[in-house]
Amino acid sequence: MRDTVSRARGFSLPEVLIGMVLLVLVTTSTSALQSRLGNSLQQLAQYRQLWRTAWDAAGPLPPALPTGWKMQRVQTMRQRCVSITVTIVAPSGREGRMSRLHCPPR
């Protein structure tokens, strides 16, 4: 029995420690990357929703806003056309402004 135990070869302590450190580094960096990617995708989705909402709100009939969003709408008349300027503020504080000109067909 002693003979087989002394012949058994495995990883040395430094090899095991280096392997564990590498595993922790890879796991930590992958987790941080995934977290940043999730935040970026969430910001992109809110940015797109902001401009989609601004485009809809600058139309002749403004839609209802999602909860937490704020809108300021200014409508002016120039000759036969109506200019609508909308400022939208998302719950995160991101702001978007859009103007659209609506003219009746001649």
Secondary structure, DSSP 8 states (H G I E B T S, - for coil): -HHHHHH-----HHHHHHHHHHHHHHHHHHHHHHHHHHHHHHHHHHHHHHHHHHHHHTSSS-----TT-EEEEEEEEETTEEEEEEEEE-TTS-EEEEEEEE----
